[in-house]
């Protein structure tokens, strides 16, 4: 399993494989320790086997669309 440091990405970092409008690979929270979903089974990237965050911030969808457009 990857360390928390390896799974932390800046909000504006390029998209990872696994990122979608509704989930992120790893954690893009600016301060994961205060995330309301931190370490929740089946939700938090730090405890899921696939390292996917199933509840990114409300602003993630807009940021995802922006990053996706930048990749084109």
Secondary structure, DSSP 8 states (H G I E B T S, - for coil): ---TGGGB--TTS---TT-BTTBEESB--TTGGG-TTTT-TTT-TTTSTT-EESS--TTHHHHHHHHHHHH-
